[in-house]
Amino acid sequence: MRKNIDLQNILPHREPMLMTDEVLEINHDSATTKFLVKPDNIFCENGKFNEAGLIENCAQTCSTITGQNHFIDDENPDVIGFISNIKKVKIHALPSCGAEIICKARLLSEFENICHIACESFAGEQLLLEAEMVMFLQKISG
């Protein structure tokens, strides 16, 4: 299980679109991330972290699973990842701005360059979101 991963080596996102702060745990088929929602976050509205922010946090956590084998040790990876489908999303609650979110993703299936991943996010013990996404890795020609 890998720890102490620099997110800039896995995710193309940068501020203000980076919605994960730290990878707590990661292996071939699961990842757990932590994110502190700062009050000036672009997805904070009326003191709450909105639905789009929760989904983006989930998507970035899912991307750590698919990206780890291609991006951690390779400064010039030959693939780029996309969300090809959000199969389902259930929002249970919106966390307050200032909350810490723990997001857990697990690989459900993988076929060639397509990964089906489930994700849950929490603020403390409160379940915030459940989702399933399909990630697609495409080779960069050139």
C-alpha positions as CSV (number, residue, x, y, z in Angstrom):
1,M,0.0,0.0,0.0
2,R,1.5,3.3,-1.1
3,K,1.5,6.4,1.1
4,N,2.9,10.0,0.8
5,I,2.0,10.4,-2.8
6,D,2.4,13.8,-4.4
7,L,-1.0,14.5,-6.0
8,Q,0.6,16.6,-8.7
9,N,2.2,13.4,-10.0
10,I,-1.3,11.7,-10.4
11,L,-3.8,14.4,-11.1
12,P,-3.6,17.2,-13.7
13,H,-5.7,19.5,-11.5
14,R,-4.2,22.5,-9.9
15,E,-5.7,25.2,-7.6
16,P,-8.5,26.3,-7.6
17,M,-9.8,22.9,-9.1
18,L,-7.8,20.6,-6.9
19,M,-10.4,19.0,-4.6
20,T,-8.1,16.5,-2.7
21,D,-5.3,17.4,-0.3
22,E,-3.7,14.1,0.6
23,V,-3.8,10.5,-0.4
24,L,-4.2,8.6,2.9
25,E,-4.1,5.1,1.4
26,I,-3.8,3.7,-2.0
27,N,-3.3,0.3,-3.7
28,H,-4.2,-1.3,-7.0
29,D,-8.0,-1.4,-6.3
30,S,-8.7,1.3,-3.7
31,A,-7.8,4.8,-2.5
32,T,-8.7,7.0,0.4
33,T,-8.2,10.8,0.2
34,K,-8.6,13.7,2.6
35,F,-9.8,17.2,1.7
36,L,-10.3,20.3,3.8
37,V,-13.0,22.5,2.4
38,K,-11.7,26.0,2.8
39,P,-14.3,28.8,3.1
40,D,-13.0,30.4,-0.1
41,N,-13.4,27.2,-2.2
42,I,-15.0,27.9,-5.5
43,F,-17.7,25.3,-4.7
44,C,-18.7,26.8,-1.3
45,E,-22.2,28.5,-1.5
46,N,-24.1,29.8,1.5
47,G,-21.7,28.1,3.9
48,K,-22.0,24.7,2.3
49,F,-19.8,22.7,-0.1
50,N,-22.1,22.1,-3.1
51,E,-23.0,19.0,-5.1
52,A,-20.5,19.8,-7.9
53,G,-17.7,20.0,-5.4
54,L,-18.6,16.7,-3.8
55,I,-18.7,15.0,-7.2
56,E,-15.4,16.6,-8.3
57,N,-13.8,15.4,-5.0
58,C,-15.1,11.9,-5.7
59,A,-13.9,12.0,-9.4
60,Q,-10.4,13.0,-8.3
61,T,-10.2,10.3,-5.7
62,C,-11.3,7.7,-8.4
63,S,-8.6,9.1,-10.7
64,T,-5.9,8.4,-8.1
65,I,-6.6,4.6,-8.6
66,T,-6.4,4.8,-12.4
67,G,-3.6,7.2,-12.5
68,Q,-1.2,5.7,-10.0
69,N,0.4,3.2,-12.3
70,H,0.9,5.7,-15.1
71,F,1.9,8.9,-13.4
72,I,3.7,8.3,-10.1
73,D,7.1,7.4,-11.6
74,D,6.7,8.7,-15.1
75,E,7.2,12.4,-15.7
76,N,5.9,12.2,-19.3
77,P,3.1,9.6,-19.2
78,D,1.7,8.4,-22.5
79,V,-1.9,8.3,-21.4
80,I,-4.6,10.8,-20.3
81,G,-7.6,9.9,-18.2
82,F,-11.2,10.9,-18.6
83,I,-14.5,10.3,-16.8
84,S,-16.5,8.6,-19.5
85,N,-19.7,8.0,-17.5
86,I,-21.1,8.9,-14.1
87,K,-23.3,5.9,-13.6
88,K,-25.1,7.0,-10.4
89,V,-24.8,9.7,-7.8
90,K,-26.7,9.9,-4.5
91,I,-26.1,13.0,-2.4
92,H,-27.0,12.4,1.2
93,A,-25.8,15.7,2.8
94,L,-23.8,18.8,2.0
95,P,-20.9,19.4,4.4
96,S,-20.2,22.9,5.8
97,C,-17.3,24.9,4.4
98,G,-14.5,24.2,6.8
99,A,-15.3,20.5,7.0
100,E,-12.8,17.7,6.3
101,I,-14.0,15.2,3.8
102,I,-12.7,11.6,3.6
103,C,-13.3,10.0,0.3
104,K,-13.0,6.3,-0.3
105,A,-13.0,4.8,-3.8
106,R,-12.7,1.1,-4.8
107,L,-12.3,-0.5,-8.2
108,L,-15.3,-2.6,-9.1
109,S,-14.1,-3.9,-12.5
110,E,-11.4,-3.2,-15.0
111,F,-11.2,-4.1,-18.7
112,E,-8.2,-2.9,-20.7
113,N,-8.3,0.9,-20.4
114,I,-11.8,1.1,-18.8
115,C,-12.3,1.1,-15.0
116,H,-15.7,1.0,-13.1
117,I,-15.1,2.6,-9.7
118,A,-17.4,3.1,-6.7
119,C,-16.9,6.1,-4.3
120,E,-18.2,7.2,-0.9
121,S,-17.4,10.5,0.9
122,F,-17.8,11.3,4.6
123,A,-17.6,14.2,7.0
124,G,-16.8,12.5,10.2
125,E,-19.3,9.5,10.4
126,Q,-21.8,11.3,8.1
127,L,-22.2,9.8,4.7
128,L,-22.2,12.6,2.1
129,L,-22.2,11.0,-1.3
130,E,-22.3,7.6,-3.0
131,A,-21.4,7.4,-6.6
132,E,-20.2,5.1,-9.4
133,M,-18.0,6.3,-12.3
134,V,-16.4,4.8,-15.4
135,M,-12.9,6.1,-16.0
136,F,-11.2,5.8,-19.4
137,L,-7.5,6.0,-20.1
138,Q,-6.5,7.0,-23.7
139,K,-3.0,6.7,-25.2
140,I,-1.6,10.0,-26.3
141,S,-0.4,9.8,-29.9
142,G,2.7,11.7,-30.9
